[in-house]
Amino acid sequence: MSSNITTSGRITILLGKQQASTGERMSPRKLAEKAGVPKDFVYRLDSGAARHVDLDALARLCAALNCDLQDILVWEREHGESV
């Protein structure tokens, strides 16, 4: 059985949840500025293309989004089952 960690689409989902709860619309670029991380990092995370993740940058994103690490990093087993 194979498994992997994915981030694909997670930033978009979290930005939508934040907009629903606060009414504030935030783009990935604005999120990057607020968190103090490179915008390319945010886009790579959201596309699922990030292979190496700076833990400090990830922590800053979590703080800016008011979320937990597992909201961004999702462990998936074979056949798309989330753990």
N, C-alpha and C positions, 0 to 999 in steps of 0.2 A: 504494500500500500504506500502510495506517495502522498506527500503533503507539502504545502508551501505557505509562506506568509505573503499576503497581498495587501495592497493599499488602494487598489484600483477603484476610483469613484468615491472613496471615503471623504476626501476633502469637500467635494461637491455636496455630498449628503450633509456633512456637518455645517457647511455654509448655509444650506437651506434651512436646517434646523435652527441655526442661530437667527436667521432672518425671521422665521416664524415666531420665535420667542421674544425677540427684541424689536422687530420691525426695521432693523438696520440691514441694508443690503451691502454685502462686502464681496468684492471680487477676490480671486486668488492673489492678484497683484497687491491689493490693499492688505490682505491677510499677511503676505510676506513682509510688507513694510511694518505692520503692527507687531509682528512676532520678531522682527529683526533677523530674518532669514532670507537667503537668495530666492528670488521669484522662480528661478529654474528648479530649485529644490521642491517648491510647492507643486509646480506643474508635473515634475517627474513622479512625485508621490501620488498625485491624483490619477495619473495615467497608468500607474502600476509599473513604471519603468525604473524606479529607484532601486538600486541593488545594494548600495551601502548607505547607511543612514547615520547622520550625526545625531547622537542622543541628546545633546544640548539643544540643537535646532528642533528636534522632535518635541522636547519638553516645552520650548517656547511656543511652538504651534499649539500644543495642548492647552497652555495657559491662555493664549489668545482666543482659542475656540471654546474655552471652559469645558474641556472634555478630558477623558482618560485615554491613556495610551492604547488600550484595546479598542477604542473607537476609531483609531486610525490604522493600526496594524491588526489584521485579521488572519488567524491561522486557519487555513482550509485544508481539509483532507481530500483525498481523491473523490471525484464526482461532485465537487463544489460544496460539500458539507462543511459548514463553519464549526469551529470548536469553541 
